[in-house]
Amino acid sequence: MQIVIDNSGYSLLNLGDVAMLQVALARLTSVFPGACKKTITATPDRLRRFCPDAIPVDVLPRSVFLRTSLTPYRLANNWHRLYRFLVAQEERFRFTHGVVWNELLRWKALVRSEPLEDAKPFRELLEQADLVLATGGGYLTDAFHAHAMDVLMTLGVASGLGKPIAMLGQGIGPMRTPQLIEIARKVLPKLAALSLREGHKGLALCRTLGCRRERIAVTGDDAIELAYGIRSTSEGDALGINIRLADYAGILPRDTIAIRDGIRDFAGRVNCPIIGAPISLHEDEDCNALETLFPEWTEQFHSARQLTSPEDVIKVIGQCRLVITGSYHAGVFALAQGIPVVCLARSSYYVDKFEGLAQQFGTGCAVIRLGEADFTERFVQAVNQSWANRAEVRQALLHAAESQIKKSRAAYEGITRFCRRSGAA
C-alpha cells in the first residue's frame, strides 16, 4: 500500500509540526503495517532524522504540477476575463475528472513539447497512491493561504483520480479569503475522514463548508500523544516562557513591553528558575524573541537553542510548574504533561487556537487577549492563579490528554474501514 502524506511544515523547523508528523506516521504504521509512506518535504535529511521510515517526496514537482495549465497564459494580457473563466473551469475539471486531466497534461507535454517533465514525478505519485492524507496542523486558514491552497488542491486532484482522501488532526480557521473558501467547499465534502484539534470554532466552520457531519470528529492535537508518552512524573518548579513574534501572531511592540514587565515582576517575586521553551527554530522567531526581550536571562535562553527536537522541548517543559506561551504547541506540550499554561494572543488566528485548546482540556489553560484595556490585570491574575493551582489541575489535565489520545487514534483506525470499502487496503 502506498500512502502520500501532506503535512504542515515542509522545512521541519517548527517542532510542533515535527511532533504532529511523527505521531501521524507512527499511527499509520500501526493501522497499515508495511505501507510505503511517501511524505512531502523540502528537507529530506531532517525528515529522515525525525521520521526514519518515511520516504521523502520533494515538494517542488508538486508546485509545478499544481500550477500547470492548459489555458495559454498569453490570453491573460488582452482577454483577462476569458482567461480567468477558463482557468476556473480547468480547476473544476481536474477535481472531477482527474484521470482525463492527467492524460491531457501528457498530451500537452508530448504534442507541444512543453517542459513539463518536472511535474511528471508528482503526477505519477498521485496516480500510484492508495491513500492521500494531510496530517495535522493549523494551516487551513487565511494566515497560511498559499500552503492551505496547495494542500487542498493536492487532495482535490487525488479525489478526481478516485483516490481516498483524508485530513486528520486539523486546526481550521479563521477563513475569510474567497478563493480559499471556494476550494475548501469543493474538497472538504469529499474527505473520507476529517478530524479536528478543537471544536470551538472549527466544527461550525466545517459545517458551513459542506463537510459531512458523520465524517467529522473532534479529537485534539496529535502531538498530545508524544508529550504525554514522555511526560515528567515529578512536579517541576520552573517558569517556562515562549514568545511568538511572527507576523501571523500580530503581537505589537507595546504588547511585548507589558508581557516583559509582567513576567519580570512575577519571576522576581517567586524567585523561580527560568526556562525558554522554543517551538519555532526559524532564526527570527522564538529564541530570538526571548533573548531580545529578556537580556538579563540571555544565558538561560541561549541554552534553549540547543533544543532541536520535540523530545528535547517536551522534557524541558516537564521541569516547569507553569508555562507562559505565545505559541500553540508550547501549550500542548505542557498541558499534555499536566502543567498549566497562560496563553497570550492578539490575532484572531491565535485567539481561536488557544480558546479551542482551553476547551479541549477544560481546565488549566488561561487565554489572555493582548490589547484589551484590562490586559495587565488579567495577565497577573492568571499567572498567579495558575502557579498556585498546579497540583489541583494536574490529574484533570492528564485525564483530558488521555481522552484526546484515544479519540485521535480512533480517527486513524477509522480510515482503514473506508480504504477497505474503496479497495485501497
N, C-alpha and C positions, 0 to 999 in steps of 0.2 A: 504493500500500500504506500502511495506517495501523498504526503501532505505538504501543501505550500503554506507557509506561515508568514503573514504580515505582522507588523508589530509597531510599538510606539516610539522607538528611538534607534535609528539605524547606526548612529555613531556609538551607541552604548556608553555614553559619557554621563548618563543620568542613572544613578544606582537604583532608583525606583523602577525605571524601565527595565533594567537588568534583572531585578528581583522578580518582576512580573513574568518576564520571558522565561527565566529559569524554572519557576513553578509551573508555568504552562507546558513547557517541554517535558518536564517530569511527569505531569499528568497525562499528556498524550502518549508517552511511552508506556504508561500503566494501562491505558484503555485500548491502545493499538500496539501491542507488542510487535517489535520488528519493523514498524513503519519507518519509512525514509522521510525525515523531517527537513525539508528544504526551506531555509529561513532567509528572508530578505535582509540584507545588511550592507552598510558602507564600510565596515571594519571587520573583515573576516578573521583577522588574528584575535581581536577582542571577543568575537563570537565563539571561537574555538576555546578561548580561555575560560569563559563563563559557562558555555554550553557545549561540552566536548562532543556530544552525539548529534549535534545539529550540522547540517550541510549548508555552508554559506551560498547564498544566491546574490550576485551583485545587483544593486538597486538601479544602476544606470541603464541597462537594457529595458527595464520596466518603464523608466521615464521616456525612452524613445518610443516604446510600444504604445504607451497611452497617448502620446502626442502625435502619432502618425495619423494623417487624414487623407481621405480620398478626394476631398474637395480642393481644387487648386488654390493656393494661397493668393495668387495674383487677383482673384476676384475681390479680395478684401479691400483693394485700393479704390476701385470705381463702383463696385457692386456690394457694398458693405452689408446691407440688409439681406441680400440673397446669400452671401457667404455665411452669415450667422445662422440663417434658416437651414442651409444645407448641413452645416456642422452639427446643429441641434438634431437634425434627422439622422445623421450618422451615429450620434451618441445613442439615440433611441434604438437604432437598428443593431448596434453592436451588443446592446444589453439583451435584445430579444432573439437575435439570430447570430450568435457568436461563431458558430461553425462556418456559416456563409461569409461572415466578416473576415475571418482568418483566411479563407480562400481568396477573397478579393485582395487582401494585402499581399498574398503570394503572387497574384496576377500582376499587381502594380509593380512589384519588385522585379518580376521577370520581363514583362512586356515593355515597361517604360524604363527599365534599367535604373530603377530608383535605388539609392543606397540605404536599403532597409535591413541589411544584414545584422546591424547592431540590435534590432528589435527581435530578431528571429529566436534567440535563446529563451526570451521570456514568453513569447507566443507558444513555443513548443512546451515550455514548462507548464503552462496552464492546460494545454491540450492533454498532457500526460498525467495531470493531477487527479487524485481520487477525492480529495477534500481540500478546500481553500478556506483558511481560518485566519482571522485577525485576533491576536491576543490582546491582553489588557492595556489600558492607557486612558489618558484624558484628552485625546486628540480630536474627538468628534465635536468640535467647537470652532467658533469664529477665530479664536486666538491662534489656532493651528490650521487655518483654512486649507492651505496647499497640501499639507500632509493628509488631512481628512479626505480631500477630494481624490488623491491618488489611491488611498486605501479603498474607498467606496467604489471608484472606477474599476479597480482590480477585481473586487468582489462581483461587481455588475457584469463584467466581461466573463468571469468564470461561470456565473449563473447562466449567461447566454450560451455557454458551451455545454450546459447541462450538468455542471459540477455542483455538489452540495457546498453551501457556504454558511459560515457561522462567525459570530463575533462574541467573544467571552471576556468578562472582567472589565467592561467598558464604563467609563465616565462620559456622559454626553451633555452638551450644552455649556453655556448659552449658545444658541444657534439662531442668528437673525439674517445671515447673508443669503440672499435669494438663491444664488447658484448652488450653495451647499445644501440648503433645504430641498431644492428641486432634486438633486441627485440622491439625497438621503431618502426621499419619498419613493424613488424608483428602486433602491437597493434594499433598504431595511425590511420591507414586507416579504422579500424573498428569502430571508435568513431562515435556516433550519433551527437555529437557536441564537438567542441574544441574552447574555447575562450582564447585569448592571452592577456597578460598585455600590450604587446607592439608589434609593427610590424617592428621595426628597424632591428633586426636580426632574430627574431623568425619566422616571416612569411615565409621567404625564406627557413629556415631550415625545417619547417614543410612540405613544398612542396617537398624538396629532400627526405623526409622520406615517401612520398607517401600519405600524407593526402589529402582528398577530399576537393578541394577549396571551394565548396558550403557549407561545414560544418565548415569552419573556420571563426571566427570573431575576430577582434581586438577591445577590449572593455575597456582596462585599468584595474587597480588593483581593486579587490573587496573592499578592505579596504577604498578606497576613500569615499564610501558612509557613513561609520561610522564617519570619520573625518569631512566630510562636514556637516553632520547632527548635530554635536555638536560644530561647528566652533565658534570661538570668533567673536563677532560683532564689537569689538573695535580693533584698531591697537596697537600692543604691542611695547615695547621699549627695550626688552632684546635680547641678543645673545644666541641662543641655540646651544649646541655642542654635537655631538655624534662621538665617535671614535670606530671603529671596528677592533680589533687586532686578530681576528680568523685566522687560517691557510689559509682558502679559500679567505681571503681578500688580503693576500700577502703583507701587509704593512711591510716595513723594519725599523730597528732602526733609520737609517738616515732620513727616511720619518717622523717619529714621532718628531724628533728634528725640522725639517723645519716646520711642522704643528704647533707644540707648539710655536715656536718663532713668526710665523705669526699671530696666534690668540692672543698671549700676546700683541704684538705691537698694533694690531688693537683695542683690548678691552681697552688698556690703553689710546689710542688716543681719542676714542669716549666716554669713561667713562660710559659704559652701564652695566646694570645688567647681570650676567652670569647665565645660566640655563643649567643643564645637561638633556639630552633627551635620556635616555637609552631605547633600544628596546629589546635586549637580557638580560634576567635575569640570565643567566649562570654566575657562580661566577667569572670566569676568563675573561669575555668579557667586555661589555660596561662600567659598573660602575667602575670596577677595572682599566680599561684603563684611564678613566677620572681622577680618584684620583691619579694615578701614574704619569701621565703627568703634572698635574697642582696641585701640593701640596698646592699652595697658595689659591686655591679655594676649598679645601677639604670640608669645611662646606657646600658650595652650592651643591657640587656633592654628599656628603654623604646623603643629604636630597632626592636626586634622587632615592636612594634605597627604598624609601617609595612609589615609583610609581610602582604599582603591577598589573595594568590593562591597556588595551588600552585607556580607557577613561581618566585615570589619566595622561598618557603621552600626549594625544591629547590636553587636557586642558592646560597643562604646555607649550606645544609648541605654543598654542594660545596666550601666553603672549609675543611671540618673534616678532621681526622685521625682523630677518634673522636667518636661521639655517645652520650651517656648519656640514655636516654629512659624515660619512664613512659607514653608513648602509642605506639600501633601504627604509625601512618603516618610519624612521625619516623624510626622504624626502617626502614620500607620505602624512604623517600626516600634514606636513607643507604646501605643495602645495595645498592640498585639502581645506585649510583654507585661501588661497590667500597669503601665506607667501613664499617669495623666498628662494631658497636653493643654497648652494655651495656644490657640491658633490666631494668627494675625492676618487679616485680609482686607484689601481695598477693592480690587477689581471684582466684577460680578462673577468672573470665572472662578476666582478663589473663594469668594463667599459661598457660591453653590457647592464647590468641592468640600469645603470644611463643614458646612452645615449638613451635607449628606453624610460625611464621616461621623459627625456627632450623633446623627440619627441612628446610624448603624450600630454604634457602641452604646448609646443610651445614657452613658454617664462618663465623667472623667475627661470630657472633651469640651472645653470652653472656646467659643468663637467670638473674637473681638473685632469689630469693624473699625478700621482706621478712618480717621477723618470726622467721626461723629463728635459732637460737642462734649460729650462726657467720656471720651475715649480714655483719658488718663485715669480717671476714677475707676472705670470698669476694668481696665487692664490691671491696675494694682490689686483690686479686689479679687479678680480671677486668679492671679498668680498666688496671692496669699491663701485663698481657699484651696486651690489645687495642691499647693505644697503641704498644707495641713491635712488634707483628706486622702493622701496617697494610700495608706493602709486600708481605708474604708472602701475604696473603689477597685482595688486590685482584683479581687475574685470576680466581681461583676464584669470587669473588662476582659478577663481571661475566658469567662463563660461566653461572652459575646464573640470573642475571637474563635472559639471552638465551634459555635453555631454557624458562623460565616464560612469557616473552612469546610464544614460538611455540605453546606448548600453549594459552595463553589465547586467542590469535587463532583457533586451530583450533576451539575451543569455539563461538565466534561464527559461524564459517563453517559449522559443523555444523547450525546452526538452519535454514539455507536448505534443506537436504535435507528436513528434517521439514516445513517450510512448503510445499514443492513437493508432498510426498505428501498433505498435507491440503488442497491447493488454495488456500492463503493467499498464495502468491507465484508 
